[in-house]
Amino acid sequence: MFHNDFFRNVRNYKINVVVKIMIISDFVIISAANLFSPIFALFITQSISLATLETVGMATAIRAAFEAIFEIPIARLMDRTKTEKDDFYITVFGNTLAVLVYLGLAFCSTVWQLYALQALLGIASAMVFPGWCKVFTRHADKDKAGVEWSFYDILIGFGRALAASLGAILALAVGFRLLFVAVALLTLLGTMMLMMIRKKIYLK
């Protein structure tokens, strides 16, 4: 009953097109990333030559470190301009970089390749987060911003839960390599959705 009411309210709720497309795009992109996140450690130990559990921890740490190092400088670069185009296109570029990283993981076989790809994925995340948030915040309806952020959070939560449950099943069915290719294609699809709003981005 609760879920029926929720989806009925979402369907009937008036949200401007920029916010709606950004929510759907991020739903696709984040759901795609969560297809492999629960089994990433298994992928590393089974598919990467000479990898151990220490490799898993180091790979995770490298991504987090590069994201933390680059996010503030990238955000400050965005804040220097009065146009919204740089926020938007840096976000798109970050997502595109993530697509290339996922394709790289599909063919990754050594520890150093894994570490390099994780560093690039951290940089990609550092590009996406501040730009996406700035564009979303500007276009959120002023009298509905709290509800629109809530819709976003709830939908992303559903996507993460669904993807986490499907990821292991897909990995067993098609293997890790094809799973990463699928993640890359879904991320590309979400990025192409973002391009639908490029003409609505503020020049000032």
VMD Tcl script that draws the C-alpha trace (Angstrom):
set ca {
  {0.00 0.00 0.00}
  {2.77 2.44 0.96}
  {4.70 1.76 -2.25}
  {1.59 2.22 -4.38}
  {0.91 5.59 -2.73}
  {4.54 6.61 -3.14}
  {4.73 5.86 -6.86}
  {1.32 7.46 -7.46}
  {2.53 10.64 -5.76}
  {5.74 10.62 -7.78}
  {3.83 10.16 -11.03}
  {1.46 13.03 -10.30}
  {4.03 15.40 -8.77}
  {5.05 18.30 -11.00}
  {8.83 18.54 -11.38}
  {10.63 20.66 -13.95}
  {12.21 18.73 -16.79}
  {15.84 19.45 -15.86}
  {15.44 18.04 -12.36}
  {13.43 15.07 -13.62}
  {16.04 14.09 -16.22}
  {18.91 14.57 -13.76}
  {17.22 12.28 -11.24}
  {16.58 9.56 -13.83}
  {20.11 9.91 -15.23}
  {21.72 9.53 -11.82}
  {19.40 6.61 -11.02}
  {20.79 4.77 -14.06}
  {24.42 5.73 -13.40}
  {24.49 4.98 -9.68}
  {22.49 1.77 -10.10}
  {25.02 0.66 -12.71}
  {27.93 1.32 -10.36}
  {26.25 -0.71 -7.63}
  {25.94 -3.76 -9.86}
  {29.54 -4.63 -9.09}
  {30.20 -2.93 -5.75}
  {29.08 -5.88 -3.54}
  {31.30 -8.32 -5.48}
  {34.24 -6.04 -6.29}
  {36.50 -7.74 -3.75}
  {35.69 -11.13 -5.26}
  {36.49 -9.82 -8.74}
  {39.88 -8.54 -7.59}
  {40.97 -11.70 -5.77}
  {39.75 -14.04 -8.53}
  {40.56 -12.10 -11.70}
  {43.63 -9.96 -10.95}
  {47.00 -11.66 -11.05}
  {48.75 -11.82 -7.63}
  {45.93 -9.86 -5.95}
  {45.17 -10.41 -2.26}
  {42.75 -8.93 0.26}
  {45.36 -6.23 0.86}
  {45.01 -5.34 -2.82}
  {41.27 -4.85 -2.31}
  {41.88 -2.44 0.55}
  {44.55 -0.53 -1.35}
  {42.38 -0.21 -4.46}
  {39.51 1.17 -2.40}
  {41.83 3.57 -0.60}
  {43.34 4.85 -3.85}
  {39.96 5.72 -5.28}
  {38.87 7.49 -2.09}
  {42.17 9.38 -1.81}
  {42.12 10.66 -5.40}
  {38.50 11.74 -5.06}
  {39.31 13.63 -1.84}
  {42.42 15.27 -3.32}
  {40.80 16.51 -6.54}
  {37.23 17.37 -5.50}
  {37.88 20.74 -3.82}
  {40.22 22.07 -6.58}
  {37.70 21.06 -9.25}
  {34.83 22.64 -7.30}
  {36.82 25.86 -6.87}
  {37.52 25.91 -10.61}
  {33.78 25.66 -11.25}
  {33.04 28.47 -8.79}
  {35.35 30.88 -10.61}
  {33.04 31.16 -13.61}
  {29.60 32.73 -13.71}
  {28.29 30.36 -16.37}
  {26.71 27.00 -15.61}
  {28.12 25.36 -18.71}
  {31.42 24.43 -17.09}
  {29.59 22.72 -14.19}
  {27.50 20.73 -16.65}
  {30.25 19.70 -19.06}
  {32.73 18.77 -16.32}
  {30.01 16.51 -14.93}
  {29.47 14.94 -18.34}
  {33.23 14.52 -18.82}
  {33.53 12.86 -15.40}
  {30.81 10.37 -16.25}
  {32.44 9.68 -19.62}
  {35.75 9.04 -17.86}
  {33.95 6.58 -15.58}
  {32.66 4.74 -18.69}
  {36.25 4.31 -19.90}
  {37.35 3.10 -16.46}
  {34.63 0.44 -16.37}
  {35.67 -0.76 -19.82}
  {39.25 -0.83 -18.57}
  {38.24 -2.96 -15.58}
  {36.67 -5.44 -17.99}
  {40.15 -6.09 -19.42}
  {42.21 -5.43 -16.28}
  {44.58 -8.26 -15.31}
  {47.35 -6.81 -13.13}
  {47.50 -4.99 -9.82}
  {49.10 -1.85 -11.23}
  {46.38 -1.58 -13.88}
  {43.75 -1.91 -11.16}
  {45.36 0.85 -9.08}
  {45.62 3.19 -12.09}
  {41.96 2.63 -12.99}
  {40.86 3.23 -9.41}
  {42.79 6.50 -9.36}
  {41.01 7.60 -12.55}
  {37.65 6.56 -11.10}
  {38.37 8.73 -8.05}
  {39.10 11.71 -10.31}
  {35.92 11.01 -12.29}
  {33.87 11.05 -9.07}
  {35.55 14.31 -8.04}
  {34.37 15.86 -11.31}
  {30.82 14.56 -11.17}
  {29.73 15.31 -7.62}
  {30.23 19.10 -7.31}
  {29.05 19.86 -10.84}
  {25.94 17.67 -10.62}
  {24.97 19.14 -7.25}
  {25.44 22.72 -8.46}
  {23.26 22.21 -11.54}
  {20.59 20.30 -9.62}
  {20.47 22.90 -6.85}
  {20.08 25.79 -9.31}
  {17.24 24.13 -11.20}
  {15.36 22.67 -8.23}
  {12.00 24.40 -7.75}
  {12.44 26.82 -4.86}
  {9.22 25.83 -3.12}
  {9.79 22.09 -3.70}
  {13.54 21.67 -3.30}
  {13.28 19.52 -0.17}
  {10.78 17.17 -1.77}
  {12.78 16.94 -5.00}
  {15.97 16.06 -3.11}
  {13.93 13.47 -1.19}
  {12.59 11.96 -4.42}
  {16.18 11.74 -5.62}
  {17.42 10.08 -2.43}
  {14.58 7.54 -2.33}
  {14.92 6.60 -6.00}
  {18.69 6.22 -5.70}
  {18.15 4.02 -2.64}
  {15.80 1.75 -4.59}
  {18.32 1.59 -7.43}
  {21.19 0.66 -5.13}
  {19.17 -2.09 -3.46}
  {18.02 -3.54 -6.78}
  {21.49 -3.37 -8.35}
  {23.19 -4.96 -5.33}
  {20.83 -7.92 -5.52}
  {21.21 -8.31 -9.32}
  {24.98 -7.80 -9.51}
  {25.99 -11.16 -8.09}
  {23.39 -12.95 -10.23}
  {24.68 -11.27 -13.40}
  {28.31 -11.98 -12.49}
  {27.52 -15.68 -12.12}
  {25.51 -15.69 -15.36}
  {27.84 -13.74 -17.68}
  {31.11 -13.33 -15.77}
  {32.90 -10.30 -14.34}
  {34.15 -8.99 -17.69}
  {30.76 -8.74 -19.35}
  {29.31 -7.30 -16.15}
  {31.75 -4.37 -16.35}
  {30.87 -3.86 -20.02}
  {27.19 -3.71 -19.02}
  {28.03 -1.18 -16.28}
  {29.91 0.94 -18.83}
  {27.00 0.87 -21.28}
  {24.46 1.82 -18.58}
  {26.71 4.67 -17.42}
  {26.97 5.87 -21.01}
  {23.17 5.74 -21.29}
  {22.80 7.86 -18.14}
  {25.35 10.35 -19.49}
  {23.49 10.62 -22.81}
  {20.32 11.40 -20.84}
  {22.12 14.36 -19.29}
  {22.88 15.71 -22.75}
  {19.13 16.11 -23.27}
  {19.17 19.14 -20.95}
  {22.26 20.87 -22.36}
  {20.13 23.58 -24.04}
  {18.53 24.44 -20.71}
  {21.83 25.11 -18.97}
  {22.29 28.71 -17.85}
  {24.88 30.76 -19.70}
  {25.06 33.17 -16.76}
}
mol new
graphics top color blue
foreach p $ca { graphics top sphere $p radius 0.5 }
foreach p [lrange $ca 0 end-1] q [lrange $ca 1 end] { graphics top cylinder $p $q radius 0.2 }
display resetview
